[in-house]
Amino acid sequence: MSPEDRLKEFLLDAGMVSSAVLKNAETQAKKTGKTIEEVLLSNNDVSEDGLRRVKAWATGIPFVDLSHEKISMDVLSLIPEPIARNHNLVAYRKTPAGLEVAMLDVGDLPAIEFIKKKVGLRVLPRLTSTESIKNVLLQYRKSLQGEFDDIIKKESIHLEKINDDVSDNQSEEDLKKLAEDLPVVKIVDTLLSHAILQGASDIHIEPHEKGVVVRYRIDGILRDAMELPKTAGSGLSARIKVLSNLKLDEKRLPQDGRFKIDLNNEKVSFRVSILPTYYGEKIVMRLLRESVSGFTLEGLGFHGQGLESIHRALKHKTGMILATGPTGSGKSTTLYTLLDILNTPDVNISTVEDPIEYQMPRINQSQVRADIGFTFANGLRSLLRQDPDILMVGEIRDTETASLATNAALTGHLVLSTLHTNSSAGSVPRLIDMGIEPFLLVSTLDVVIGQRLVRKLGEEKEQYFLNKDEVAMLGKEIDLDRMMQFLKQENVVDANATWEKVPFYRPTSGHEEDAFKGRMGIHEVLPITPAIKNLIIQGATGDDIEEQAKKDGMMTLLEDGIFLAIQGMTTKEEVLRVVSE
């Protein structure tokens, strides 16, 4: 009997599909050239995990459920985390017969062969579920965290012993020696690796009266990572200054620098800021992962009319596209994604940035150096002599840069930039305040994107519905009729849905701590329509412009957030936390 016939027999025996469904799948498979398995999955007749269980029975390969198992770190670490994550396989038991490896695809022979060579043991493949793989991959993080905590604890005790007699007035030579001391090097390396593995965007090292607190910003929220002895402060700052090429003996003035490390073939840049405080030097490091590939506008959270407006603006050869929002709201990522779409062999793209956050192929990127007079304005002036088609200015900070960017958009260039304002509509008064004439704005500005970042809900979530009082509370925050119209337009809810029947999501009870994983954007996309152009010429306020944009069909930040919350991407509480203006 062929494997496919055996699979069909087992599916029928297990009662997972009826003979009618199986017959229909066979017909579809013949027409499309797909396998019966692919047809059943695409029609949602069976789940992937259900199919794996049946295949395990059909092929005689054992099926293991590890969704609630705790795996020993000795066994788990036999397969490095990046390989486990990329190939969806984990080592879970070591026996005299060999290493038992749970996989989603037992046909991944190159991976099996690689593990066999790496561990020098016979590999015994076992089928498992996606839930099992997720549970075990999470244990890597927790085990690594424990490992890092042990290293830090051990090294900081050693550091305390050697640092007890250290005075505040150390010479540059002493500081250099301290920066190369093994415990200090180990602690800093561990801190950086730990932060990258945790997915942190910033590391804060803060000296206090009794110790040094290390905090990581993960998914936009600062969390305490560890506390080190007070004596660790000078060693840490010396080591980080050495890595960033900063002055070791300068402790009275703020300093800025940067360095780069390579961890598991992932290049990460660190932007360093050092500020003298009462108890020592406070260090903040921003982590920048040097790869933006794979981002799409849809993946960033754009949809509907807003997405169409951006694509229309990207087709123009001239004009200005602005991304607005506070620091850390994902403006740069949005601009890089737009550049990625525009990056074709027939155009010359040049940028002037501070700093260059991601390196992109075939794009000419320049770094601002204010200390030697290479500012945004000077850089932009030079770029205009380089025959560019598309320009990206990292940020419009002053009148001169604003004026140059507007003139570049007038003289046949497409200009992309960012601006610090609280809303998309607020960018117009801000540019006018910078000295840009309203008639020039009307001729150049194409679209303004306002954005924030909200934390994404993971798999551990449950659906719930609002009662009448909760619907009334939500009605105080947004226009419910208008919101319902958006939901119906994009087929998120049925045409006859009411608010009591609209689903919302929250973390499953007991999983609140690890319910969120990663962040995504909520946006408002403001196209400069003829009606808005008239308002700009008349000198209207940001509120007037926003009101008109809403009449033109713009979804505000809050409405877009609620839209995502109803789709189960985030929670309404998270949206209200972020958009609290």
Stockholm file with secondary structure:
# STOCKHOLM 1.0

chainA/1-581         MSPEDRLKEFLLDAGMVSSAVLKNAETQAKKTGKTIEEVLLSNNDVSEDGLRRVKAWATGIPFVDLSHEKISMDVLSLIPEPIARNHNLVAYRKTPAGLEVAMLDVGDLPAIEFIKKKVGLRVLPRLTSTESIKNVLLQYRKSLQGEFDDIIKKESIHLEKINDDVSDNQSEEDLKKLAEDLPVVKIVDTLLSHAILQGASDIHIEPHEKGVVVRYRIDGILRDAMELPKTAGSGLSARIKVLSNLKLDEKRLPQDGRFKIDLNNEKVSFRVSILPTYYGEKIVMRLLRESVSGFTLEGLGFHGQGLESIHRALKHKTGMILATGPTGSGKSTTLYTLLDILNTPDVNISTVEDPIEYQMPRINQSQVRADIGFTFANGLRSLLRQDPDILMVGEIRDTETASLATNAALTGHLVLSTLHTNSSAGSVPRLIDMGIEPFLLVSTLDVVIGQRLVRKLGEEKEQYFLNKDEVAMLGKEIDLDRMMQFLKQENVVDANATWEKVPFYRPTSGHEEDAFKGRMGIHEVLPITPAIKNLIIQGATGDDIEEQAKKDGMMTLLEDGIFLAIQGMTTKEEVLRVVSE
#=GR chainA/1-581 SS CCHHHHHHHHHHHTTSSCHHHHHHHHHHHHHHCCCHHHHHHHTTSSCHHHHHHHHHHHHTCCBCCCTTCCCCHHHHTTSCHHHHHHHTEEEEEEETTEEEEEESCTTCHHHHHHHHHHHCSCEEEEECCHHHHHHHHHHHHHHHHHHHHHHHHHHHHHHHHHHTTCCSCCCHHHHHHHHTCHHHHHHHHHHHHHHHHHTEEEEEEEECSSEEEEEEEETTEEEEEEEEETTHHHHHHHHHHHHHTCCTTCCSSCEEEEEEEEETTEEEEEEEEEEEETTEEEEEEEEEESCCTTCCHHHHTCCHHHHHHHHHHHTCSSEEEEEECSTTSSHHHHHHHHHHHHCCTTSCEEEEESSCCSCCTTCEEEECBGGGTBCHHHHHHHHTTSCCSEEEESCCCSHHHHHHHHHHHHTTCEEEEEECCSSSTTHHHHHHHTTCCHHHHHHHEEEEEEEEEEEEECSCEEEEECCHHHHHHHHHHSCHHHHHHHHHHTTSSCTTCCGGGSEEEEECTTCSTTCEEEEEEEEEEEECCHHHHHHHHTTCCHHHHHHHHHHTTCCCHHHHHHHHHHTTSSCHHHHHHHSCC
#=GC SS_cons         CCHHHHHHHHHHHTTSSCHHHHHHHHHHHHHHCCCHHHHHHHTTSSCHHHHHHHHHHHHTCCBCCCTTCCCCHHHHTTSCHHHHHHHTEEEEEEETTEEEEEESCTTCHHHHHHHHHHHCSCEEEEECCHHHHHHHHHHHHHHHHHHHHHHHHHHHHHHHHHHTTCCSCCCHHHHHHHHTCHHHHHHHHHHHHHHHHHTEEEEEEEECSSEEEEEEEETTEEEEEEEEETTHHHHHHHHHHHHHTCCTTCCSSCEEEEEEEEETTEEEEEEEEEEEETTEEEEEEEEEESCCTTCCHHHHTCCHHHHHHHHHHHTCSSEEEEEECSTTSSHHHHHHHHHHHHCCTTSCEEEEESSCCSCCTTCEEEECBGGGTBCHHHHHHHHTTSCCSEEEESCCCSHHHHHHHHHHHHTTCEEEEEECCSSSTTHHHHHHHTTCCHHHHHHHEEEEEEEEEEEEECSCEEEEECCHHHHHHHHHHSCHHHHHHHHHHTTSSCTTCCGGGSEEEEECTTCSTTCEEEEEEEEEEEECCHHHHHHHHTTCCHHHHHHHHHHTTCCCHHHHHHHHHHTTSSCHHHHHHHSCC
//
